[in-house]
Amino acid sequence: MKELPINFNGVLGWIGLLGGLVWVLLFVVRSEKMLQKTMKINLLFFGRKANQEYGVRLLNRLFRLMNEEKPYLEKNISLESLAARLNVTAAQLTQVIDENLEQGFPELISTYRIQEAKRLLVMPEFQHGKMEDLAYKVGYESIALFDDAFKNFTEQTPTEYKKRMSMICL
């Protein structure tokens, strides 16, 4: 076996090269960490705008679903089932409703149900129908719940509303 001649300058060169590489690696790692911090700040800033845009799109999808498929007419409609139809989580849907409509899910459903009831009350086929049938048709399980909700939204009972609207339409 042949012995390798040790060149002191060669060893120092290798040590210098390794030291330089370590310094470059430390600089790169430190720069990456600083870059990540900057990116997080930018993501937070742009995240708000993205969240607002996402919220508006989700709200539009919610309104379209409510108007086209009328899920509020279902007696057992739940936040979870509505969120599933929109392919979002219940938490996301809750946040969009709370922040943009300033009401909760139950109030949203009641609003749609009462608007539908008001629309039906002025139609000729419901002029002589039972209020109980109307309550069930718009998604309420009882006439008492329907009456309470209707009075909360319109400050009159369904019967009073129907009478007032029939007088106006004559």
C-alpha positions in Angstrom: 0.0 0.0 0.0 1.2 3.4 -0.8 1.2 6.1 1.7 -0.4 9.4 0.8 1.7 12.4 1.3 0.1 14.8 3.8 0.2 18.2 2.5 -0.5 20.7 5.3 -1.8 23.3 2.8 -4.2 20.7 1.3 -5.7 19.9 4.7 -6.1 23.6 5.5 -7.7 24.0 2.1 -10.2 21.3 2.8 -11.0 22.7 6.3 -11.5 26.1 4.7 -13.7 24.7 2.0 -15.8 22.8 4.6 -16.0 25.9 6.8 -17.2 27.9 3.9 -19.8 25.3 3.0 -21.1 25.3 6.6 -21.3 29.1 6.5 -23.2 29.0 3.2 -25.6 26.4 4.6 -26.2 28.4 7.7 -26.9 31.5 5.7 -29.3 29.6 3.4 -31.2 28.1 6.3 -31.4 31.5 8.1 -32.6 33.1 4.9 -35.2 30.4 4.4 -36.5 31.0 7.9 -36.8 34.7 7.3 -38.4 34.1 3.9 -41.0 31.8 5.6 -41.8 34.5 8.2 -42.3 37.0 5.4 -44.5 34.5 3.5 -46.6 33.9 6.6 -47.2 37.6 6.9 -48.2 37.8 3.3 -50.4 34.8 3.5 -52.2 36.3 6.5 -52.6 39.6 4.6 -53.8 37.9 1.4 -55.6 35.3 3.4 -58.2 37.8 4.7 -59.0 38.9 1.1 -59.1 35.3 0.0 -61.4 34.4 2.9 -63.7 37.3 2.1 -63.9 36.2 -1.5 -64.5 32.6 -0.5 -67.2 33.8 1.9 -69.0 35.8 -0.8 -68.8 32.8 -3.2 -70.1 30.5 -0.5 -72.9 32.9 0.3 -73.9 33.1 -3.3 -73.9 29.3 -3.5 -76.1 29.2 -0.4 -78.6 31.7 -1.8 -78.8 29.8 -5.1 -79.3 26.5 -3.2 -82.0 28.0 -1.0 -83.9 29.6 -3.9 -83.6 26.7 -6.4 -83.9 23.6 -4.2 -85.7 25.1 -1.2 -84.1 22.9 1.5 -85.7 25.1 4.2 -89.0 23.4 3.4 -87.7 20.1 4.8 -88.8 19.6 8.4 -85.5 18.1 9.5 -83.1 20.5 7.8 -79.8 20.8 9.7 -76.8 22.9 9.4 -74.7 19.8 8.8 -76.9 18.6 5.9 -77.0 22.0 4.3 -73.2 22.3 4.6 -72.8 18.8 3.0 -74.9 20.0 0.1 -72.5 22.9 -0.4 -69.4 20.7 0.1 -68.2 22.7 3.1 -67.9 22.1 6.8 -70.6 23.2 9.2 -68.2 25.5 10.9 -67.4 27.3 7.5 -71.1 27.7 6.8 -71.8 29.0 10.3 -69.1 31.5 10.0 -70.3 32.8 6.6 -73.9 33.1 7.9 -73.0 34.7 11.2 -70.5 37.2 9.7 -72.4 38.2 6.5 -76.0 37.8 7.4 -75.7 38.8 11.1 -78.1 35.9 12.0 -77.7 32.3 12.9 -78.7 29.2 11.0 -82.1 28.9 12.7 -83.0 32.5 11.9 -82.0 32.0 8.3 -84.2 29.0 7.9 -87.1 30.8 9.6 -86.7 33.8 7.3 -87.0 31.6 4.2 -89.9 29.7 5.6 -91.9 32.8 6.6 -91.2 34.4 3.2 -92.6 31.3 1.6 -95.6 31.3 3.9 -96.3 34.9 3.0 -96.1 34.1 -0.7 -98.4 31.2 -0.3 -100.9 33.1 1.9 -101.8 35.4 -1.0 -102.3 32.6 -3.5 -106.0 31.7 -4.2 -105.4 28.0 -3.4 -104.5 28.9 0.2 -107.2 31.4 0.8 -109.5 28.8 2.3 -106.9 26.3 3.5 -106.0 25.4 7.1 -103.0 27.2 8.7 -101.8 23.9 10.0 -101.5 22.6 6.4 -99.5 25.7 5.5 -97.3 25.4 8.5 -96.4 21.8 7.5 -95.9 22.8 3.9 -93.3 25.4 4.8 -91.3 23.1 7.1 -92.7 23.6 10.6 -93.6 20.6 12.7 -96.4 22.4 14.6 -98.8 25.2 14.1 -97.5 26.8 17.4 -93.9 27.0 16.1 -95.2 28.4 12.8 -97.4 31.1 14.6 -94.5 32.2 16.8 -92.1 32.5 14.0 -94.5 34.3 11.8 -95.4 36.8 14.5 -91.7 37.3 15.3 -91.0 38.2 11.6 -94.1 40.1 10.7 -95.5 41.3 14.0 -98.9 39.8 13.1 -100.3 36.3 13.1 -100.7 34.4 9.8 -104.4 34.9 9.9 -104.1 38.6 10.4 -101.6 38.8 7.5 -103.9 36.8 5.3 -106.9 39.1 6.1 -104.8 42.2 5.5 -103.4 40.9 2.2 -106.9 39.9 1.0 -108.2 43.4 1.7 -105.3 44.9 -0.2 -105.7 42.6 -3.2 -109.4 43.2 -3.6 
